[in-house]
Amino acid sequence: MLAVAMRVAAAVVLAASFCNAQQPDPESMFNQALSAQQHGDIEAAIAGYQRVLKIAPNLVPARANLAAAQMQVGRTAEALDNYRAALRAAPGDTQITLLYSNALFELSRYSDARDVLSPFANSHRENLDAAFLLGETLIRLQRAREGVKLVDGVAKARNDANAYLLSALTHLQLTDYKEAKTSADEAARLDPANAAAWTLSGMANAATGDLKKAEAAYRKALELNAGDFDANLRLGTLLLRMDQNPEGAKPYLERALEIDPSSLSARYEVANLQAALKDDPAAIANFEQVVARKPDATDAHVQLSTLYMRAKRREDAKREREIVDRLMATERDSATRRQTKNPEDELAIFSSATPSR
């Protein structure tokens, strides 16, 4: 009986040893998931981190890395939940705070991002990442002057092309043309291979009246990216209106409309081009499309009135003149309101020239 009891006891010890040998090792599993993430196998990394967290739910690096991997594949809402959990486990952690705020930003939860970033940035004034993200967040919240001040500080401190790009775009939208020109020219100098920087430089220089420099900047942008909608449209418009060169403008304006057939601006400028080239039927057709989609486009109605008269369509011309009279009366009535309106109220945030974050 003793021998039997000893064999049973030995079997229990062996079974326990076997179970301990099979117990998953969180550190080893974490390293495997990290390796998968570093080698670009994001789905395997996500699955690996999730297995780690089932065993060690409070392992902050696994939670944060899982969130980062989820961000990489566009699962931002899930990433936000994991960053929040990581921050609860490691309150005040600088990197996790910034990543959590960035996830809020990516989900367009700008007020929530501001609420996290404002106190953090105030207590970490040396942290330029926090300053930039808070600045960008404030711009999205229509507090552009506050936001661009922070962005300008980061741009100068880091000599950073992307920060200068955002600065230039925001100053342009605020009609701070001198500041926009300075920032756009710096962005182009620091990142000369970035077509968007040259496009913004062209826009800012045109706004300050340096049309030759604007033209050169647009041409540089198109050397780098022939499909840049803004550069095509703005160079074509400059050549048409300022240089009175419709033939020179033609390829750029036509390409802009080809790139974005839905653009009213491109269609309007192509119609102006066609009118300048005396292709009245095509111009009329395009102006008619513009006013059909934007009935208050006064200039397009003016052009239609002129073109209808040239085509001896007198009733149509008369109708267009009456529309113009009504629109101009409305514009006069609202002129005072427009003059006193805060330009930030209509801030159109980001176009194709938006810097990557």
Residue frames as qw, qx, qy, qz and C-alpha x, y, z in Angstrom:
[[0.000, 0.885, 0.466, 0.000, 0.00, 0.00, 0.00],
 [0.324, -0.762, 0.103, 0.552, 2.88, 2.33, 0.77],
 [0.393, -0.097, 0.598, 0.692, 4.35, 1.74, -2.67],
 [0.175, 0.647, 0.657, 0.344, 1.01, 2.56, -4.29],
 [0.171, -0.920, -0.263, 0.234, 0.70, 5.73, -2.25],
 [0.394, -0.557, 0.315, 0.660, 4.22, 6.79, -3.23],
 [0.344, 0.208, 0.670, 0.624, 3.46, 6.20, -6.92],
 [0.036, 0.828, 0.544, 0.135, 0.29, 8.30, -6.63],
 [0.293, -0.856, -0.034, 0.425, 2.21, 11.09, -4.90],
 [0.427, -0.283, 0.500, 0.698, 4.93, 10.97, -7.54],
 [0.269, 0.498, 0.680, 0.466, 2.32, 11.18, -10.28],
 [0.085, -0.923, -0.361, 0.101, 0.79, 14.27, -8.66],
 [0.371, -0.694, 0.219, 0.578, 4.21, 15.95, -8.46],
 [0.396, 0.007, 0.645, 0.654, 4.95, 15.12, -12.10],
 [0.158, 0.717, 0.625, 0.266, 1.55, 16.45, -13.19],
 [0.190, -0.921, -0.160, 0.300, 2.13, 19.69, -11.30],
 [0.411, -0.471, 0.417, 0.660, 5.56, 20.06, -12.89],
 [0.343, 0.318, 0.699, 0.540, 4.05, 19.48, -16.34],
 [0.030, 0.875, 0.481, 0.048, 1.37, 22.13, -15.72],
 [0.295, -0.826, 0.071, 0.476, 3.99, 24.64, -14.58],
 [0.434, -0.185, 0.575, 0.668, 6.06, 23.95, -17.70],
 [0.218, 0.504, 0.692, 0.470, 3.01, 24.66, -19.91],
 [0.087, -0.825, -0.381, 0.407, 2.01, 27.89, -18.11],
 [0.481, 0.738, 0.175, 0.440, 2.26, 30.74, -20.68],
 [0.519, -0.342, -0.117, 0.774, 5.06, 33.22, -20.04],
 [0.189, 0.917, 0.303, -0.176, 3.72, 36.79, -20.48],
 [0.185, -0.765, 0.357, 0.503, 7.18, 38.21, -21.13],
 [0.373, -0.093, 0.791, 0.476, 7.89, 35.71, -23.90],
 [0.315, 0.646, 0.687, 0.109, 4.46, 36.27, -25.42],
 [0.030, 0.926, 0.088, -0.367, 4.96, 40.03, -25.25],
 [0.257, -0.562, 0.554, 0.558, 8.30, 39.76, -27.04],
 [0.380, 0.225, 0.818, 0.370, 6.74, 37.65, -29.78],
 [0.214, 0.838, 0.500, -0.054, 3.96, 40.18, -30.29],
 [0.119, -0.863, 0.159, 0.464, 6.47, 43.03, -30.31],
 [0.361, -0.269, 0.706, 0.546, 8.58, 41.23, -32.91],
 [0.346, 0.522, 0.742, 0.238, 5.52, 40.73, -35.11],
 [0.080, 0.935, 0.260, -0.230, 4.68, 44.43, -34.81],
 [0.233, -0.725, 0.386, 0.520, 8.22, 45.47, -35.66],
 [0.305, -0.093, 0.802, 0.505, 8.18, 43.23, -38.74],
 [0.313, 0.112, -0.319, -0.888, 4.88, 44.65, -39.97],
 [0.353, -0.273, -0.870, -0.212, 2.61, 41.71, -39.10],
 [0.232, -0.283, 0.265, -0.892, 0.15, 43.94, -37.28],
 [0.783, -0.248, -0.244, -0.517, -2.74, 41.48, -37.01],
 [0.794, -0.052, -0.552, 0.250, -0.46, 38.87, -35.43],
 [0.228, 0.217, -0.457, 0.832, 0.83, 41.53, -33.04],
 [0.495, -0.322, 0.032, -0.807, -2.71, 42.50, -32.04],
 [0.877, -0.200, -0.375, -0.224, -3.63, 38.88, -31.38],
 [0.662, 0.093, -0.548, 0.503, -0.42, 38.40, -29.41],
 [0.010, -0.276, 0.368, -0.888, -0.93, 41.44, -27.19],
 [0.678, -0.304, -0.116, -0.659, -4.51, 40.39, -26.54],
 [0.861, -0.124, -0.489, 0.064, -3.31, 36.96, -25.37],
 [0.406, 0.186, -0.507, 0.738, -0.78, 38.63, -23.08],
 [0.259, -0.302, 0.194, -0.897, -3.46, 40.85, -21.55],
 [0.798, -0.294, -0.370, -0.374, -5.69, 37.89, -20.79],
 [0.788, -0.145, -0.467, 0.373, -2.92, 36.63, -18.53],
 [0.422, -0.300, -0.260, 0.815, -1.57, 39.98, -17.34],
 [0.138, 0.812, 0.511, 0.245, -4.32, 42.59, -17.79],
 [0.245, -0.946, -0.046, 0.209, -2.34, 45.31, -15.99],
 [0.670, -0.147, 0.326, 0.651, 0.77, 45.04, -18.17],
 [0.162, 0.833, 0.095, -0.521, 0.92, 48.64, -19.41],
 [0.058, -0.481, 0.621, 0.616, 3.45, 48.14, -22.26],
 [0.199, 0.212, 0.919, 0.267, 1.25, 45.42, -23.76],
 [0.186, 0.750, 0.571, -0.277, -1.85, 47.61, -23.45],
 [0.063, 0.791, -0.143, -0.592, -0.12, 50.61, -25.02],
 [0.115, -0.310, 0.775, 0.539, 1.44, 48.56, -27.81],
 [0.264, 0.435, 0.859, 0.062, -1.92, 46.94, -28.56],
 [0.190, 0.837, 0.310, -0.409, -3.44, 50.40, -28.92],
 [0.023, -0.655, 0.451, 0.606, -0.61, 51.50, -31.21],
 [0.203, -0.013, 0.900, 0.385, -1.09, 48.43, -33.40],
 [0.249, 0.640, 0.718, -0.116, -4.83, 49.05, -33.58],
 [0.113, 0.819, -0.013, -0.562, -4.14, 52.64, -34.67],
 [0.152, -0.400, 0.699, 0.574, -1.95, 51.29, -37.46],
 [0.080, 0.222, 0.901, 0.364, -4.85, 49.35, -38.97],
 [0.237, -0.305, -0.291, -0.875, -7.48, 52.04, -38.43],
 [0.530, -0.512, -0.675, -0.036, -9.17, 50.53, -35.37],
 [0.136, 0.449, -0.268, 0.841, -9.01, 53.88, -33.63],
 [0.614, -0.529, -0.034, -0.585, -12.00, 53.49, -31.33],
 [0.933, -0.244, -0.244, 0.104, -10.56, 50.25, -29.91],
 [0.587, 0.276, -0.297, 0.701, -7.16, 51.90, -29.60],
 [0.192, -0.597, 0.123, -0.769, -8.72, 54.76, -27.64],
 [0.825, -0.478, -0.108, -0.282, -10.19, 52.31, -25.13],
 [0.899, -0.076, -0.218, 0.372, -6.82, 50.66, -24.65],
 [0.337, 0.441, -0.225, 0.801, -4.95, 53.95, -24.31],
 [0.466, -0.622, 0.031, -0.628, -7.51, 55.01, -21.71],
 [0.923, -0.357, -0.139, -0.022, -6.96, 51.76, -19.79],
 [0.744, 0.176, -0.233, 0.601, -3.18, 52.18, -20.02],
 [0.057, 0.569, -0.159, 0.805, -3.45, 55.73, -18.73],
 [0.704, -0.587, -0.045, -0.398, -5.54, 54.58, -15.78],
 [0.939, -0.210, -0.129, 0.242, -2.81, 52.08, -14.95],
 [0.619, -0.069, -0.019, 0.782, -0.03, 54.64, -15.47],
 [0.034, 0.943, 0.329, -0.020, -1.52, 58.07, -14.72],
 [0.161, -0.917, 0.200, 0.306, 0.60, 60.98, -15.87],
 [0.694, -0.081, 0.526, 0.485, 2.69, 58.92, -18.28],
 [0.084, 0.605, -0.217, -0.762, 3.83, 61.43, -20.91],
 [0.052, 0.161, -0.803, -0.572, 3.86, 59.17, -23.95],
 [0.021, 0.413, 0.910, 0.025, 0.54, 57.51, -23.19],
 [0.099, 0.681, 0.373, -0.623, -1.10, 60.87, -22.48],
 [0.141, 0.510, -0.390, -0.754, -0.02, 62.15, -25.89],
 [0.070, -0.005, -0.914, -0.400, -1.06, 58.98, -27.70],
 [0.065, 0.537, 0.797, -0.268, -4.43, 59.01, -25.96],
 [0.143, 0.681, 0.117, -0.709, -4.93, 62.65, -26.95],
 [0.099, 0.339, -0.651, -0.672, -3.93, 61.86, -30.53],
 [0.017, 0.266, 0.951, 0.155, -6.51, 59.07, -30.68],
 [0.119, 0.681, 0.537, -0.483, -9.17, 61.51, -29.48],
 [0.111, 0.593, -0.265, -0.752, -8.03, 63.94, -32.20],
 [0.033, 0.118, -0.856, -0.502, -8.20, 61.25, -34.89],
 [0.006, 0.476, 0.879, -0.017, -11.77, 60.49, -33.84],
 [0.013, -0.541, -0.270, -0.797, -12.60, 64.21, -34.19],
 [0.532, -0.718, -0.441, 0.088, -13.23, 64.47, -30.46],
 [0.399, 0.541, -0.161, 0.723, -11.44, 67.79, -30.36],
 [0.407, -0.726, 0.109, -0.543, -13.00, 69.13, -27.18],
 [0.921, -0.389, 0.014, 0.017, -12.04, 65.96, -25.31],
 [0.786, 0.246, -0.106, 0.558, -8.51, 66.14, -26.71],
 [0.082, 0.698, -0.142, 0.697, -8.24, 69.77, -25.60],
 [0.658, -0.665, 0.055, -0.350, -9.43, 68.89, -22.10],
 [0.938, -0.209, 0.005, 0.276, -6.63, 66.34, -21.78],
 [0.676, 0.366, -0.005, 0.639, -3.94, 68.38, -23.51],
 [0.029, -0.860, 0.005, -0.509, -4.45, 71.83, -21.98],
 [0.618, -0.750, 0.209, -0.106, -3.47, 70.97, -18.40],
 [0.913, -0.078, 0.189, 0.353, -0.78, 68.59, -19.62],
 [0.549, 0.583, 0.067, 0.595, 0.80, 71.18, -21.93],
 [0.206, -0.892, 0.079, -0.394, 0.67, 73.81, -19.19],
 [0.715, -0.626, 0.311, -0.016, 2.58, 71.55, -16.83],
 [0.779, -0.072, 0.441, 0.441, 4.98, 70.30, -19.54],
 [0.276, 0.899, -0.006, -0.341, 5.85, 73.50, -21.36],
 [0.151, -0.597, 0.683, 0.391, 9.06, 71.98, -22.69],
 [0.526, 0.153, 0.829, 0.113, 7.12, 69.23, -24.50],
 [0.179, 0.342, -0.371, -0.844, 6.82, 70.37, -28.11],
 [0.133, -0.194, -0.916, -0.325, 4.70, 67.36, -29.11],
 [0.059, -0.596, -0.714, 0.363, 2.05, 68.43, -26.62],
 [0.043, 0.561, 0.025, -0.826, 2.25, 72.04, -27.81],
 [0.134, 0.155, -0.665, -0.718, 1.85, 71.06, -31.46],
 [0.152, -0.346, -0.912, -0.158, -1.05, 68.69, -30.85],
 [0.041, -0.637, -0.544, 0.545, -2.82, 71.22, -28.62],
 [0.065, 0.449, -0.216, -0.865, -2.27, 73.91, -31.26],
 [0.169, -0.027, -0.799, -0.577, -3.72, 71.73, -34.00],
 [0.126, -0.481, -0.855, 0.147, -6.64, 70.82, -31.76],
 [0.008, 0.608, 0.306, -0.732, -7.42, 74.47, -31.03],
 [0.123, 0.253, -0.496, -0.821, -7.35, 75.22, -34.76],
 [0.194, -0.249, -0.892, -0.324, -9.94, 72.51, -35.31],
 [0.169, -0.606, -0.693, 0.352, -12.03, 74.05, -32.52],
 [0.176, 0.827, 0.315, 0.431, -12.10, 77.39, -34.38],
 [0.422, -0.878, 0.061, 0.218, -9.66, 78.91, -31.90],
 [0.814, 0.459, 0.020, 0.355, -7.17, 79.36, -34.69],
 [0.147, 0.856, -0.279, 0.410, -5.26, 82.36, -33.38],
 [0.628, -0.611, 0.443, -0.188, -4.50, 80.58, -30.11],
 [0.952, 0.036, 0.291, 0.084, -3.66, 77.39, -31.94],
 [0.696, 0.632, -0.053, 0.336, -1.39, 78.87, -34.58],
 [0.146, -0.869, 0.386, -0.272, 0.61, 80.69, -31.90],
 [0.769, -0.394, 0.502, -0.034, 1.52, 77.31, -30.42],
 [0.879, 0.357, 0.253, 0.190, 2.23, 75.83, -33.84],
 [0.357, 0.874, -0.195, 0.267, 4.47, 78.78, -34.73],
 [0.410, -0.752, 0.491, -0.158, 6.46, 78.21, -31.56],
 [0.869, -0.103, 0.478, 0.078, 6.99, 74.55, -32.41],
 [0.731, 0.645, 0.099, 0.199, 7.95, 75.36, -36.01],
 [0.150, 0.888, -0.343, 0.266, 10.66, 77.78, -34.89],
 [0.577, -0.604, 0.530, -0.144, 11.93, 75.60, -32.05],
 [0.816, -0.032, 0.569, 0.098, 12.22, 72.49, -34.20],
 [0.128, 0.502, -0.545, -0.659, 12.79, 74.04, -37.62],
 [0.426, 0.170, 0.887, -0.049, 10.02, 71.65, -38.64],
 [0.088, -0.004, -0.578, -0.812, 8.58, 71.72, -42.16],
 [0.232, -0.476, -0.824, -0.200, 5.25, 70.15, -41.20],
 [0.213, -0.646, -0.480, 0.553, 4.70, 72.68, -38.44],
 [0.044, -0.354, 0.211, 0.910, 5.51, 75.50, -40.86],
 [0.114, -0.221, -0.773, -0.584, 3.01, 74.00, -43.33],
 [0.237, -0.639, -0.727, 0.085, 0.21, 74.02, -40.78],
 [0.207, -0.571, -0.186, 0.772, 1.22, 77.52, -39.73],
 [0.021, -0.137, 0.455, 0.880, 1.13, 78.78, -43.32],
 [0.173, -0.397, -0.806, -0.403, -2.24, 77.20, -44.06],
 [0.263, -0.675, -0.615, 0.313, -3.80, 78.60, -40.89],
 [0.164, -0.498, -0.009, 0.852, -2.39, 82.09, -41.39],
 [0.026, -0.085, -0.625, -0.776, -3.71, 82.05, -44.96],
 [0.243, -0.547, -0.774, -0.210, -7.17, 81.17, -43.74],
 [0.299, -0.719, -0.403, 0.482, -6.95, 83.96, -41.17],
 [0.390, 0.862, 0.143, 0.291, -5.80, 86.36, -43.93],
 [0.446, -0.802, 0.283, 0.279, -2.50, 86.90, -42.12],
 [0.816, 0.574, -0.026, 0.062, -0.75, 86.92, -45.47],
 [0.166, 0.807, -0.525, 0.214, 2.67, 88.17, -44.38],
 [0.528, -0.431, 0.691, -0.242, 2.95, 85.49, -41.69],
 [0.905, 0.250, 0.313, -0.140, 1.62, 82.88, -44.12],
 [0.617, 0.735, -0.270, 0.080, 4.30, 83.81, -46.64],
 [0.102, -0.703, 0.663, -0.237, 7.07, 83.53, -44.06],
 [0.689, -0.204, 0.654, -0.237, 5.90, 80.10, -42.88],
 [0.873, 0.435, 0.188, -0.116, 5.22, 78.74, -46.37],
 [0.465, 0.775, -0.415, 0.099, 8.61, 79.82, -47.68],
 [0.289, -0.566, 0.732, -0.244, 10.27, 78.19, -44.67],
 [0.838, 0.047, 0.496, -0.222, 8.34, 74.95, -45.27],
 [0.793, 0.608, -0.040, -0.009, 9.48, 74.89, -48.90],
 [0.182, 0.781, -0.570, 0.180, 13.07, 75.61, -47.90],
 [0.457, -0.424, 0.731, -0.278, 13.13, 72.86, -45.29],
 [0.629, 0.141, 0.764, -0.030, 11.30, 70.27, -47.41],
 [0.219, 0.501, -0.373, -0.749, 11.91, 71.18, -51.06],
 [0.097, 0.007, -0.930, -0.355, 10.61, 67.81, -52.29],
 [0.139, 0.471, 0.783, -0.383, 7.15, 68.48, -50.81],
 [0.099, 0.416, 0.546, 0.721, 4.81, 69.74, -53.54],
 [0.285, -0.793, -0.536, -0.045, 2.28, 70.94, -50.95],
 [0.440, -0.592, -0.100, 0.667, 4.88, 73.27, -49.46],
 [0.234, -0.035, 0.406, 0.882, 5.45, 74.92, -52.84],
 [0.099, -0.600, -0.658, -0.444, 1.72, 75.20, -53.48],
 [0.373, -0.803, -0.396, 0.244, 1.24, 76.99, -50.16],
 [0.406, -0.390, 0.133, 0.816, 4.23, 79.19, -50.92],
 [0.126, 0.283, 0.560, 0.768, 2.58, 80.13, -54.20],
 [0.241, -0.743, -0.595, -0.189, -0.71, 80.92, -52.49],
 [0.441, -0.724, -0.230, 0.478, 0.94, 83.05, -49.81],
 [0.352, -0.226, 0.284, 0.863, 3.13, 84.93, -52.27],
 [0.024, 0.481, 0.610, 0.629, 0.14, 85.60, -54.52],
 [0.325, -0.795, -0.510, 0.043, -1.77, 86.92, -51.52],
 [0.404, -0.688, -0.027, 0.603, 1.05, 89.36, -50.73],
 [0.386, 0.875, -0.003, -0.293, 1.27, 90.49, -54.35],
 [0.169, -0.592, 0.704, 0.354, 4.50, 88.76, -55.38],
 [0.853, 0.352, 0.129, -0.364, 3.00, 87.13, -58.47],
 [0.543, 0.608, -0.578, -0.040, 6.29, 86.17, -60.11],
 [0.077, -0.367, 0.866, -0.330, 7.40, 84.28, -57.03],
 [0.700, 0.102, 0.491, -0.509, 3.93, 82.73, -56.78],
 [0.794, 0.489, -0.205, -0.297, 4.12, 81.53, -60.39],
 [0.346, 0.540, -0.758, 0.123, 7.56, 80.03, -59.82],
 [0.346, -0.222, 0.789, -0.457, 6.35, 78.24, -56.69],
 [0.809, 0.253, 0.265, -0.460, 3.32, 76.76, -58.47],
 [0.698, 0.552, -0.432, -0.148, 5.54, 75.54, -61.31],
 [0.079, 0.454, -0.843, 0.278, 7.89, 73.92, -58.80],
 [0.604, -0.033, 0.614, -0.506, 4.93, 72.19, -57.15],
 [0.841, 0.406, 0.047, -0.354, 3.83, 70.81, -60.51],
 [0.417, 0.580, -0.700, 0.009, 7.33, 69.57, -61.30],
 [0.138, -0.267, 0.873, -0.383, 7.06, 67.50, -58.15],
 [0.301, 0.326, 0.864, -0.238, 3.41, 66.50, -58.56],
 [0.077, -0.068, -0.523, -0.846, 1.68, 67.15, -61.87],
 [0.335, -0.490, -0.757, -0.272, -1.58, 66.05, -60.28],
 [0.185, -0.310, -0.499, 0.788, -1.61, 68.77, -57.60],
 [0.093, 0.739, 0.640, 0.190, -5.12, 70.20, -57.99],
 [0.195, -0.895, -0.189, 0.354, -4.47, 73.47, -56.18],
 [0.358, -0.469, 0.397, 0.703, -1.25, 74.22, -58.05],
 [0.271, 0.299, 0.719, 0.566, -2.89, 73.56, -61.43],
 [0.008, -0.826, -0.559, -0.076, -5.94, 75.66, -60.61],
 [0.265, -0.869, -0.075, 0.412, -4.03, 78.56, -59.11],
 [0.378, -0.306, 0.485, 0.727, -1.30, 78.69, -61.74],
 [0.224, 0.446, 0.709, 0.498, -3.90, 78.56, -64.50],
 [0.093, -0.890, -0.441, 0.066, -5.95, 81.29, -62.84],
 [0.352, -0.701, 0.131, 0.607, -2.87, 83.47, -62.36],
 [0.337, -0.067, 0.603, 0.720, -1.88, 83.11, -66.02],
 [0.117, 0.619, 0.696, 0.345, -5.43, 83.79, -67.20],
 [0.168, -0.912, -0.372, 0.046, -6.23, 86.77, -65.01],
 [0.383, -0.791, 0.134, 0.458, -2.91, 88.41, -64.27],
 [0.359, -0.326, 0.589, 0.646, -0.91, 87.65, -67.39],
 [0.601, 0.553, 0.044, -0.575, -3.90, 87.70, -69.77],
 [0.152, 0.436, -0.836, -0.297, -2.50, 84.49, -71.23],
 [0.836, 0.014, 0.215, -0.504, -5.43, 82.13, -71.89],
 [0.826, 0.367, -0.424, -0.062, -3.40, 79.76, -74.07],
 [0.263, 0.429, -0.739, 0.448, -0.80, 79.44, -71.34],
 [0.460, -0.214, 0.541, -0.671, -3.50, 78.92, -68.71],
 [0.782, 0.099, -0.296, -0.540, -5.43, 76.34, -70.72],
 [0.659, 0.121, -0.741, 0.054, -3.54, 73.11, -69.87],
 [0.117, 0.110, -0.725, 0.670, -3.47, 73.88, -66.15],
 [0.504, 0.013, 0.266, -0.822, -7.15, 74.81, -65.79],
 [0.791, 0.116, -0.412, -0.437, -8.29, 71.88, -67.90],
 [0.520, 0.140, -0.802, 0.258, -6.13, 69.53, -65.84],
 [0.152, -0.101, 0.599, -0.779, -7.55, 70.93, -62.61],
 [0.697, 0.061, 0.050, -0.713, -11.10, 70.24, -63.79],
 [0.746, 0.190, -0.618, -0.160, -10.05, 66.78, -64.95],
 [0.262, 0.174, -0.806, 0.501, -8.58, 66.05, -61.52],
 [0.073, 0.334, 0.731, -0.590, -11.74, 67.21, -59.71],
 [0.046, -0.370, -0.625, -0.686, -14.78, 67.51, -61.98],
 [0.318, -0.713, -0.623, 0.048, -16.93, 68.37, -58.95],
 [0.373, -0.376, -0.179, 0.829, -14.95, 71.55, -58.19],
 [0.215, 0.894, 0.391, -0.043, -17.01, 74.68, -58.81],
 [0.207, -0.823, 0.250, 0.465, -13.87, 76.80, -58.68],
 [0.390, -0.201, 0.721, 0.537, -12.22, 74.79, -61.44],
 [0.342, 0.564, 0.713, 0.238, -15.37, 74.78, -63.57],
 [0.043, 0.942, 0.210, -0.257, -15.79, 78.53, -63.11],
 [0.224, -0.699, 0.428, 0.527, -12.21, 79.24, -64.18],
 [0.403, 0.084, 0.791, 0.454, -12.48, 76.89, -67.17],
 [0.260, 0.785, 0.561, 0.037, -15.63, 78.78, -68.19],
 [0.075, -0.910, 0.090, 0.397, -13.70, 82.06, -67.91],
 [0.377, -0.364, 0.668, 0.529, -10.95, 80.53, -70.03],
 [0.387, 0.399, 0.771, 0.311, -13.44, 79.42, -72.68],
 [0.147, 0.920, 0.326, -0.159, -15.01, 82.87, -72.74],
 [0.198, -0.779, 0.339, 0.489, -11.56, 84.43, -73.21],
 [0.313, -0.169, 0.795, 0.491, -10.93, 82.02, -76.09],
 [0.458, 0.235, -0.200, -0.833, -14.33, 82.95, -77.60],
 [0.271, -0.109, -0.941, -0.172, -15.67, 79.42, -77.17],
 [0.385, -0.217, 0.182, -0.879, -19.01, 80.85, -76.05],
 [0.802, -0.183, -0.384, -0.419, -21.16, 77.68, -76.19],
 [0.708, -0.047, -0.616, 0.341, -18.73, 75.77, -73.94],
 [0.120, 0.172, -0.426, 0.880, -18.39, 78.76, -71.60],
 [0.555, -0.261, -0.066, -0.787, -22.17, 79.14, -71.32],
 [0.826, -0.161, -0.518, -0.153, -22.57, 75.44, -70.54],
 [0.581, -0.020, -0.589, 0.561, -20.01, 75.59, -67.74],
 [0.094, -0.192, 0.279, -0.936, -21.30, 78.85, -66.24],
 [0.681, -0.261, -0.267, -0.629, -24.80, 77.34, -66.28],
 [0.773, -0.156, -0.596, 0.150, -23.51, 74.36, -64.31],
 [0.305, 0.104, -0.486, 0.812, -21.93, 76.71, -61.80],
 [0.324, -0.191, 0.144, -0.915, -25.08, 78.76, -61.15],
 [0.749, -0.221, -0.491, -0.385, -27.22, 75.62, -61.05],
 [0.728, -0.203, -0.561, 0.336, -25.17, 74.39, -58.10],
 [0.354, -0.361, -0.324, 0.799, -24.43, 77.82, -56.61],
 [0.163, 0.785, 0.533, 0.270, -27.30, 80.19, -57.42],
 [0.221, -0.951, -0.079, 0.202, -25.67, 83.09, -55.54],
 [0.655, -0.146, 0.312, 0.673, -22.51, 83.04, -57.69],
 [0.197, 0.860, 0.151, -0.445, -22.83, 86.67, -58.78],
 [0.067, -0.607, 0.558, 0.562, -19.79, 86.74, -61.07],
 [0.283, 0.089, 0.905, 0.305, -21.01, 83.68, -62.96],
 [0.287, 0.733, 0.594, -0.163, -24.40, 85.35, -63.52],
 [0.064, 0.824, -0.160, -0.539, -22.63, 88.48, -64.79],
 [0.158, -0.352, 0.776, 0.499, -20.64, 86.41, -67.26],
 [0.316, 0.377, 0.865, 0.101, -23.76, 84.56, -68.39],
 [0.243, 0.826, 0.314, -0.399, -25.53, 87.84, -69.03],
 [0.035, 0.707, -0.444, -0.550, -22.67, 88.98, -71.28],
 [0.196, -0.146, 0.904, 0.351, -22.42, 85.67, -73.10],
 [0.347, 0.554, 0.748, -0.114, -26.18, 85.46, -73.67],
 [0.238, 0.841, 0.041, -0.484, -26.08, 88.92, -75.22],
 [0.034, -0.530, 0.685, 0.498, -23.25, 87.85, -77.50],
 [0.180, 0.109, 0.955, 0.206, -25.34, 84.84, -78.48],
 [0.316, -0.146, -0.315, -0.883, -28.36, 87.13, -79.08],
 [0.420, -0.427, -0.801, 0.020, -30.32, 85.38, -76.32],
 [0.041, -0.473, 0.106, -0.874, -31.77, 88.62, -75.04],
 [0.701, -0.529, -0.182, -0.442, -34.43, 87.21, -72.71],
 [0.874, -0.217, -0.308, 0.307, -31.85, 85.00, -71.02],
 [0.430, 0.276, -0.219, 0.831, -29.50, 87.97, -70.72],
 [0.322, -0.564, -0.025, -0.760, -32.25, 90.08, -69.17],
 [0.841, -0.452, -0.260, -0.144, -33.06, 87.34, -66.65],
 [0.776, -0.044, -0.295, 0.556, -29.40, 87.10, -65.64],
 [0.160, 0.426, -0.140, 0.879, -29.11, 90.88, -65.17],
 [0.576, -0.575, -0.114, -0.570, -32.15, 90.82, -62.89],
 [0.894, -0.306, -0.284, 0.164, -30.59, 88.02, -60.87],
 [0.567, 0.196, -0.243, 0.762, -27.37, 90.03, -60.60],
 [0.161, -0.562, 0.029, -0.811, -29.28, 93.09, -59.38],
 [0.772, -0.530, -0.172, -0.305, -31.01, 91.05, -56.66],
 [0.871, -0.136, -0.265, 0.391, -27.79, 89.40, -55.56],
 [0.390, 0.341, -0.189, 0.834, -25.91, 92.69, -55.38],
 [0.400, -0.617, -0.030, -0.677, -28.69, 94.25, -53.32],
 [0.885, -0.419, -0.199, -0.040, -28.50, 91.34, -50.91],
 [0.748, 0.082, -0.238, 0.614, -24.72, 91.68, -50.73],
 [0.073, 0.536, -0.124, 0.832, -24.99, 95.38, -49.90],
 [0.642, -0.597, -0.099, -0.471, -27.46, 94.62, -47.11],
 [0.923, -0.358, -0.089, 0.113, -25.14, 92.06, -45.54],
 [0.550, 0.604, -0.294, 0.497, -21.87, 93.97, -46.10],
 [0.268, -0.714, 0.378, -0.524, -21.72, 95.28, -42.55],
 [0.901, -0.324, 0.220, -0.186, -22.20, 91.82, -41.07],
 [0.911, 0.288, -0.092, 0.281, -19.44, 90.41, -43.25],
 [0.296, 0.718, -0.327, 0.539, -17.05, 93.18, -42.27],
 [0.408, -0.614, 0.443, -0.510, -17.52, 92.57, -38.55],
 [0.977, -0.103, -0.089, -0.164, -17.54, 88.79, -38.74],
 [0.508, -0.620, 0.589, 0.104, -14.71, 86.93, -37.05],
 [0.524, 0.515, -0.595, -0.326, -12.69, 85.29, -39.85],
 [0.075, -0.235, 0.954, -0.169, -12.28, 82.23, -37.67],
 [0.643, 0.205, 0.462, -0.575, -16.04, 81.62, -37.94],
 [0.817, 0.508, -0.022, -0.273, -15.58, 80.48, -41.51],
 [0.142, -0.642, 0.736, 0.160, -12.21, 78.85, -41.16],
 [0.918, 0.260, -0.177, -0.242, -12.12, 76.07, -43.72],
 [0.532, -0.609, 0.588, 0.031, -9.83, 73.57, -42.04],
 [0.476, -0.309, 0.772, 0.286, -7.38, 71.71, -44.28],
 [0.706, 0.581, -0.115, -0.388, -7.26, 71.08, -47.98],
 [0.948, 0.258, -0.108, 0.149, -5.09, 68.97, -50.18],
 [0.378, 0.664, -0.412, 0.496, -2.14, 70.96, -48.89],
 [0.676, -0.666, 0.133, -0.285, -2.65, 69.79, -45.34],
 [0.158, 0.581, -0.779, 0.175, 0.55, 68.53, -43.72],
 [0.776, -0.163, -0.606, -0.061, 0.63, 64.97, -42.55],
 [0.518, -0.738, 0.236, -0.363, 0.55, 64.56, -38.82]]
